[in-house]
Amino acid sequence: MTENAIEIEGLRKTYAATPRTEAKEALKGIDLNIPRGSIFGLLGPNGAGKSTIINILAGLVNKTDGRVNIWGFDQDKNPRQSRAAIGIMPQEPNLDPFFTPRGSLEVQAGLYGVPKSQRQTKEILELIGLTDKAEAYARSLSGGMRRRLLLGKALVHTPQILVLDEPTAGVDIELRNMLWANVRRLNEEQGMTIILTTHYLEEAQEMCDEIAIINHGQLITRDTTANLLGRLDSKTMVITPATETAIPDLPAGITATTRKDGTLAFTYKPRETSAEEVLAVVHNAGIRIADVKTEEADLEDVFLALTSNK
Ligand SMILES: Nc1ncnc2c1ncn2[C@@H]1O[C@H](COP(=O)(O)OP(=O)(O)OP(=O)(O)O)[C@@H](O)[C@H]1O
């Protein structure tokens, strides 16, 4: 049995030309394995191909070429089993306005062939915090409640893999926190593999064990979040001088700029230069320090470094 929740090999997708649009090669041969039990982030700028990958996983878009294996099942040979292993929370709320949350969950469970005795409707309503809205029409639910209901619908067949497509785009902080708390719980308590796409790098940094960066239909990189951040090997020490000061003479390996607020920002590579050496430069120049802080590279820096000029 493979250790991967998802195995993607040589995945290609070309959307056919229409009278109004040219053919579009959205995926140009993607190889990607996603380990079981991970929280995995799929990052990329608009139009990179993230939704295309997710829609192929969901069985909503037909691939042009390549192999997709979901939870050990080849998508082409075992379409039913591979679909059953995955639950998708889509970007757009696609709820029937005349269904209640309980009704929506029951219908969805029916679509997946979950027998009545095995349905988890009550537990799911509780998980998504909609127990007291169970009988309300979907059209009377707030935007946040609808999003939660979408998460619930993705869970009716207790999939091993949960895919969240831009789950927190445009949602408020309270709902975002609730969604993440739920997702973490599903991952920790049930070992559910979580795959998410997000534009918010901070969110990916905070949530994901591993990250794949996609651009123009190609995989740019895939690594643990910690390694990705480590790759930049850059740190900045920001010194607030006690009195206004110019930048002192600097040894090789340290660069500095004066920021608008009068602080001095020293940038160095921690693998080559220690914080102590930076402080010694400041000290030897006779600069008195009122305050000091350090800034680490974040995912945004990595992302820009990898996707610019490509
Ligand atoms: N149904 C379609 N027909 C033709 N072209 C499409 C179709 N769907 C997507 N595309 C094109 O394929 C490319 C990849 O789109 P995709 O939606 O997968 O990107 P994305 O990374 O999910 O972007 P976003 O973050 O904006 O959702 C884009 O150039 C897009 O215009």
The ligand as a Gaussian input file, in Angstrom:
#p B3LYP/6-31G(d) Opt

LIG

0 1
 N      -12.966000      25.811000     -18.678000
 C      -11.887000      26.434000     -19.157000
 N      -11.734000      26.667000     -20.476000
 C      -10.658000      27.273000     -20.985000
 N       -9.617000      27.705000     -20.221000
 C       -9.688000      27.499000     -18.897000
 C      -10.824000      26.865000     -18.288000
 N      -10.611000      26.813000     -16.945000
 C       -9.413000      27.396000     -16.724000
 N       -8.855000      27.812000     -17.889000
 C       -7.533000      28.461000     -18.056000
 O       -6.536000      27.567000     -17.580000
 C       -5.538000      28.274000     -16.821000
 C       -5.461000      27.708000     -15.401000
 O       -6.653000      28.056000     -14.717000
 P       -6.984000      27.588000     -13.223000
 O       -8.377000      28.042000     -12.912000
 O       -6.666000      26.148000     -13.063000
 O       -5.921000      28.449000     -12.402000
 P       -5.863000      28.737000     -10.831000
 O       -4.437000      28.573000     -10.464000
 O       -6.857000      27.914000     -10.129000
 O       -6.256000      30.258000     -10.749000
 P       -7.215000      30.989000      -9.681000
 O       -6.378000      31.140000      -8.464000
 O       -7.509000      32.268000     -10.372000
 O       -8.419000      30.109000      -9.494000
 C       -5.934000      29.730000     -16.885000
 O       -5.226000      30.347000     -17.916000
 C       -7.416000      29.688000     -17.202000
 O       -7.788000      30.852000     -17.934000

